[in-house]
């Protein structure tokens, strides 16, 4: 994940909070709404990158290792794909 990725996610979280609450930073829940979305976006990106790494490492491995690495990737992403 790059600094640009993090900045984009922060900007997206700011915009989301603005659109959801309509009052900008003056709304008492604005920071909580923004921070939750930002954390969710970062977490999803990290999970995706970890799963992709597992799948990439699986190439050229024994069938057993290949299967284990793909299973690992599936478990990382399980229930979190959006």
Chimera marker file (.cmm) of the C-alpha trace (Angstrom):
<marker_set name="trace">
<marker id="1" x="0.000" y="0.000" z="0.000" r="1" g="1" b="0" radius="0.5"/>
<marker id="2" x="1.386" y="3.377" z="-0.972" r="1" g="1" b="0" radius="0.5"/>
<marker id="3" x="1.080" y="6.762" z="0.697" r="1" g="1" b="0" radius="0.5"/>
<marker id="4" x="-1.107" y="7.812" z="-2.235" r="1" g="1" b="0" radius="0.5"/>
<marker id="5" x="-3.439" y="4.870" z="-1.498" r="1" g="1" b="0" radius="0.5"/>
<marker id="6" x="-3.750" y="5.984" z="2.115" r="1" g="1" b="0" radius="0.5"/>
<marker id="7" x="-4.399" y="9.604" z="1.131" r="1" g="1" b="0" radius="0.5"/>
<marker id="8" x="-7.098" y="8.501" z="-1.350" r="1" g="1" b="0" radius="0.5"/>
<marker id="9" x="-8.750" y="6.347" z="1.314" r="1" g="1" b="0" radius="0.5"/>
<marker id="10" x="-8.679" y="9.254" z="3.775" r="1" g="1" b="0" radius="0.5"/>
<marker id="11" x="-10.239" y="11.573" z="1.220" r="1" g="1" b="0" radius="0.5"/>
<marker id="12" x="-12.905" y="8.977" z="0.416" r="1" g="1" b="0" radius="0.5"/>
<marker id="13" x="-13.685" y="8.602" z="4.131" r="1" g="1" b="0" radius="0.5"/>
<marker id="14" x="-13.938" y="12.390" z="4.528" r="1" g="1" b="0" radius="0.5"/>
<marker id="15" x="-16.328" y="12.639" z="1.581" r="1" g="1" b="0" radius="0.5"/>
<marker id="16" x="-18.394" y="9.708" z="2.869" r="1" g="1" b="0" radius="0.5"/>
<marker id="17" x="-18.785" y="11.312" z="6.309" r="1" g="1" b="0" radius="0.5"/>
<marker id="18" x="-19.702" y="14.639" z="4.718" r="1" g="1" b="0" radius="0.5"/>
<marker id="19" x="-22.338" y="12.999" z="2.498" r="1" g="1" b="0" radius="0.5"/>
<marker id="20" x="-23.748" y="10.798" z="5.250" r="1" g="1" b="0" radius="0.5"/>
<marker id="21" x="-24.043" y="13.502" z="7.907" r="1" g="1" b="0" radius="0.5"/>
<marker id="22" x="-24.302" y="16.635" z="5.827" r="1" g="1" b="0" radius="0.5"/>
<marker id="23" x="-22.719" y="18.838" z="8.475" r="1" g="1" b="0" radius="0.5"/>
<marker id="24" x="-19.001" y="18.304" z="7.918" r="1" g="1" b="0" radius="0.5"/>
<marker id="25" x="-16.668" y="18.257" z="10.880" r="1" g="1" b="0" radius="0.5"/>
<marker id="26" x="-19.168" y="20.192" z="12.990" r="1" g="1" b="0" radius="0.5"/>
<marker id="27" x="-21.425" y="17.137" z="13.384" r="1" g="1" b="0" radius="0.5"/>
<marker id="28" x="-20.628" y="15.337" z="16.662" r="1" g="1" b="0" radius="0.5"/>
<marker id="29" x="-20.425" y="11.918" z="14.939" r="1" g="1" b="0" radius="0.5"/>
<marker id="30" x="-18.443" y="13.048" z="11.885" r="1" g="1" b="0" radius="0.5"/>
<marker id="31" x="-15.023" y="11.865" z="13.106" r="1" g="1" b="0" radius="0.5"/>
<marker id="32" x="-16.392" y="8.490" z="14.239" r="1" g="1" b="0" radius="0.5"/>
<marker id="33" x="-18.104" y="7.885" z="10.879" r="1" g="1" b="0" radius="0.5"/>
<marker id="34" x="-15.024" y="8.970" z="8.944" r="1" g="1" b="0" radius="0.5"/>
<marker id="35" x="-12.592" y="6.966" z="11.086" r="1" g="1" b="0" radius="0.5"/>
<marker id="36" x="-14.652" y="3.762" z="10.859" r="1" g="1" b="0" radius="0.5"/>
<marker id="37" x="-14.808" y="3.900" z="7.082" r="1" g="1" b="0" radius="0.5"/>
<marker id="38" x="-11.115" y="4.762" z="6.836" r="1" g="1" b="0" radius="0.5"/>
<marker id="39" x="-10.213" y="1.784" z="9.042" r="1" g="1" b="0" radius="0.5"/>
<marker id="40" x="-12.473" y="-0.489" z="6.963" r="1" g="1" b="0" radius="0.5"/>
<marker id="41" x="-10.875" y="0.698" z="3.707" r="1" g="1" b="0" radius="0.5"/>
<marker id="42" x="-7.323" y="0.189" z="5.001" r="1" g="1" b="0" radius="0.5"/>
<marker id="43" x="-8.172" y="-3.219" z="6.433" r="1" g="1" b="0" radius="0.5"/>
<marker id="44" x="-9.766" y="-4.367" z="3.170" r="1" g="1" b="0" radius="0.5"/>
<marker id="45" x="-6.725" y="-3.222" z="1.175" r="1" g="1" b="0" radius="0.5"/>
<marker id="46" x="-4.323" y="-5.051" z="3.505" r="1" g="1" b="0" radius="0.5"/>
<marker id="47" x="-6.411" y="-8.244" z="3.361" r="1" g="1" b="0" radius="0.5"/>
<marker id="48" x="-6.526" y="-8.061" z="-0.439" r="1" g="1" b="0" radius="0.5"/>
<marker id="49" x="-2.759" y="-7.552" z="-0.722" r="1" g="1" b="0" radius="0.5"/>
<marker id="50" x="-2.055" y="-10.433" z="1.684" r="1" g="1" b="0" radius="0.5"/>
<marker id="51" x="-4.378" y="-12.770" z="-0.206" r="1" g="1" b="0" radius="0.5"/>
<marker id="52" x="-2.798" y="-11.770" z="-3.529" r="1" g="1" b="0" radius="0.5"/>
<marker id="53" x="0.651" y="-12.479" z="-2.089" r="1" g="1" b="0" radius="0.5"/>
<marker id="54" x="-0.445" y="-15.951" z="-0.972" r="1" g="1" b="0" radius="0.5"/>
<marker id="55" x="-1.837" y="-16.711" z="-4.415" r="1" g="1" b="0" radius="0.5"/>
<marker id="56" x="1.300" y="-15.399" z="-6.140" r="1" g="1" b="0" radius="0.5"/>
<marker id="57" x="3.520" y="-17.506" z="-3.876" r="1" g="1" b="0" radius="0.5"/>
<marker id="58" x="1.463" y="-20.580" z="-4.764" r="1" g="1" b="0" radius="0.5"/>
<marker id="59" x="2.674" y="-20.572" z="-8.371" r="1" g="1" b="0" radius="0.5"/>
<marker id="60" x="5.323" y="-23.173" z="-9.062" r="1" g="1" b="0" radius="0.5"/>
<marker id="61" x="4.816" y="-24.926" z="-5.715" r="1" g="1" b="0" radius="0.5"/>
<marker id="62" x="3.991" y="-28.541" z="-5.083" r="1" g="1" b="0" radius="0.5"/>
<marker id="63" x="0.287" y="-29.348" z="-5.382" r="1" g="1" b="0" radius="0.5"/>
<marker id="64" x="-0.008" y="-29.555" z="-1.594" r="1" g="1" b="0" radius="0.5"/>
<marker id="65" x="1.694" y="-26.177" z="-1.044" r="1" g="1" b="0" radius="0.5"/>
<marker id="66" x="-0.313" y="-24.650" z="-3.904" r="1" g="1" b="0" radius="0.5"/>
<marker id="67" x="-3.557" y="-25.783" z="-2.303" r="1" g="1" b="0" radius="0.5"/>
<marker id="68" x="-2.495" y="-24.614" z="1.170" r="1" g="1" b="0" radius="0.5"/>
<marker id="69" x="-1.528" y="-21.155" z="-0.057" r="1" g="1" b="0" radius="0.5"/>
<marker id="70" x="-4.789" y="-20.738" z="-1.949" r="1" g="1" b="0" radius="0.5"/>
<marker id="71" x="-6.706" y="-21.905" z="1.117" r="1" g="1" b="0" radius="0.5"/>
<marker id="72" x="-4.816" y="-19.325" z="3.167" r="1" g="1" b="0" radius="0.5"/>
<marker id="73" x="-5.774" y="-16.599" z="0.680" r="1" g="1" b="0" radius="0.5"/>
<marker id="74" x="-9.417" y="-17.692" z="0.771" r="1" g="1" b="0" radius="0.5"/>
<marker id="75" x="-9.442" y="-17.592" z="4.585" r="1" g="1" b="0" radius="0.5"/>
<marker id="76" x="-7.935" y="-14.090" z="4.592" r="1" g="1" b="0" radius="0.5"/>
<marker id="77" x="-10.698" y="-12.846" z="2.310" r="1" g="1" b="0" radius="0.5"/>
<marker id="78" x="-13.542" y="-14.937" z="3.744" r="1" g="1" b="0" radius="0.5"/>
<marker id="79" x="-16.508" y="-12.810" z="4.597" r="1" g="1" b="0" radius="0.5"/>
<marker id="80" x="-14.708" y="-9.566" z="3.757" r="1" g="1" b="0" radius="0.5"/>
<marker id="81" x="-14.993" y="-9.218" z="-0.012" r="1" g="1" b="0" radius="0.5"/>
<marker id="82" x="-16.941" y="-6.148" z="-1.018" r="1" g="1" b="0" radius="0.5"/>
<link id1="1" id2="2" r="1" g="1" b="0" radius="0.2"/>
<link id1="2" id2="3" r="1" g="1" b="0" radius="0.2"/>
<link id1="3" id2="4" r="1" g="1" b="0" radius="0.2"/>
<link id1="4" id2="5" r="1" g="1" b="0" radius="0.2"/>
<link id1="5" id2="6" r="1" g="1" b="0" radius="0.2"/>
<link id1="6" id2="7" r="1" g="1" b="0" radius="0.2"/>
<link id1="7" id2="8" r="1" g="1" b="0" radius="0.2"/>
<link id1="8" id2="9" r="1" g="1" b="0" radius="0.2"/>
<link id1="9" id2="10" r="1" g="1" b="0" radius="0.2"/>
<link id1="10" id2="11" r="1" g="1" b="0" radius="0.2"/>
<link id1="11" id2="12" r="1" g="1" b="0" radius="0.2"/>
<link id1="12" id2="13" r="1" g="1" b="0" radius="0.2"/>
<link id1="13" id2="14" r="1" g="1" b="0" radius="0.2"/>
<link id1="14" id2="15" r="1" g="1" b="0" radius="0.2"/>
<link id1="15" id2="16" r="1" g="1" b="0" radius="0.2"/>
<link id1="16" id2="17" r="1" g="1" b="0" radius="0.2"/>
<link id1="17" id2="18" r="1" g="1" b="0" radius="0.2"/>
<link id1="18" id2="19" r="1" g="1" b="0" radius="0.2"/>
<link id1="19" id2="20" r="1" g="1" b="0" radius="0.2"/>
<link id1="20" id2="21" r="1" g="1" b="0" radius="0.2"/>
<link id1="21" id2="22" r="1" g="1" b="0" radius="0.2"/>
<link id1="22" id2="23" r="1" g="1" b="0" radius="0.2"/>
<link id1="23" id2="24" r="1" g="1" b="0" radius="0.2"/>
<link id1="24" id2="25" r="1" g="1" b="0" radius="0.2"/>
<link id1="25" id2="26" r="1" g="1" b="0" radius="0.2"/>
<link id1="26" id2="27" r="1" g="1" b="0" radius="0.2"/>
<link id1="27" id2="28" r="1" g="1" b="0" radius="0.2"/>
<link id1="28" id2="29" r="1" g="1" b="0" radius="0.2"/>
<link id1="29" id2="30" r="1" g="1" b="0" radius="0.2"/>
<link id1="30" id2="31" r="1" g="1" b="0" radius="0.2"/>
<link id1="31" id2="32" r="1" g="1" b="0" radius="0.2"/>
<link id1="32" id2="33" r="1" g="1" b="0" radius="0.2"/>
<link id1="33" id2="34" r="1" g="1" b="0" radius="0.2"/>
<link id1="34" id2="35" r="1" g="1" b="0" radius="0.2"/>
<link id1="35" id2="36" r="1" g="1" b="0" radius="0.2"/>
<link id1="36" id2="37" r="1" g="1" b="0" radius="0.2"/>
<link id1="37" id2="38" r="1" g="1" b="0" radius="0.2"/>
<link id1="38" id2="39" r="1" g="1" b="0" radius="0.2"/>
<link id1="39" id2="40" r="1" g="1" b="0" radius="0.2"/>
<link id1="40" id2="41" r="1" g="1" b="0" radius="0.2"/>
<link id1="41" id2="42" r="1" g="1" b="0" radius="0.2"/>
<link id1="42" id2="43" r="1" g="1" b="0" radius="0.2"/>
<link id1="43" id2="44" r="1" g="1" b="0" radius="0.2"/>
<link id1="44" id2="45" r="1" g="1" b="0" radius="0.2"/>
<link id1="45" id2="46" r="1" g="1" b="0" radius="0.2"/>
<link id1="46" id2="47" r="1" g="1" b="0" radius="0.2"/>
<link id1="47" id2="48" r="1" g="1" b="0" radius="0.2"/>
<link id1="48" id2="49" r="1" g="1" b="0" radius="0.2"/>
<link id1="49" id2="50" r="1" g="1" b="0" radius="0.2"/>
<link id1="50" id2="51" r="1" g="1" b="0" radius="0.2"/>
<link id1="51" id2="52" r="1" g="1" b="0" radius="0.2"/>
<link id1="52" id2="53" r="1" g="1" b="0" radius="0.2"/>
<link id1="53" id2="54" r="1" g="1" b="0" radius="0.2"/>
<link id1="54" id2="55" r="1" g="1" b="0" radius="0.2"/>
<link id1="55" id2="56" r="1" g="1" b="0" radius="0.2"/>
<link id1="56" id2="57" r="1" g="1" b="0" radius="0.2"/>
<link id1="57" id2="58" r="1" g="1" b="0" radius="0.2"/>
<link id1="58" id2="59" r="1" g="1" b="0" radius="0.2"/>
<link id1="59" id2="60" r="1" g="1" b="0" radius="0.2"/>
<link id1="60" id2="61" r="1" g="1" b="0" radius="0.2"/>
<link id1="61" id2="62" r="1" g="1" b="0" radius="0.2"/>
<link id1="62" id2="63" r="1" g="1" b="0" radius="0.2"/>
<link id1="63" id2="64" r="1" g="1" b="0" radius="0.2"/>
<link id1="64" id2="65" r="1" g="1" b="0" radius="0.2"/>
<link id1="65" id2="66" r="1" g="1" b="0" radius="0.2"/>
<link id1="66" id2="67" r="1" g="1" b="0" radius="0.2"/>
<link id1="67" id2="68" r="1" g="1" b="0" radius="0.2"/>
<link id1="68" id2="69" r="1" g="1" b="0" radius="0.2"/>
<link id1="69" id2="70" r="1" g="1" b="0" radius="0.2"/>
<link id1="70" id2="71" r="1" g="1" b="0" radius="0.2"/>
<link id1="71" id2="72" r="1" g="1" b="0" radius="0.2"/>
<link id1="72" id2="73" r="1" g="1" b="0" radius="0.2"/>
<link id1="73" id2="74" r="1" g="1" b="0" radius="0.2"/>
<link id1="74" id2="75" r="1" g="1" b="0" radius="0.2"/>
<link id1="75" id2="76" r="1" g="1" b="0" radius="0.2"/>
<link id1="76" id2="77" r="1" g="1" b="0" radius="0.2"/>
<link id1="77" id2="78" r="1" g="1" b="0" radius="0.2"/>
<link id1="78" id2="79" r="1" g="1" b="0" radius="0.2"/>
<link id1="79" id2="80" r="1" g="1" b="0" radius="0.2"/>
<link id1="80" id2="81" r="1" g="1" b="0" radius="0.2"/>
<link id1="81" id2="82" r="1" g="1" b="0" radius="0.2"/>
</marker_set>
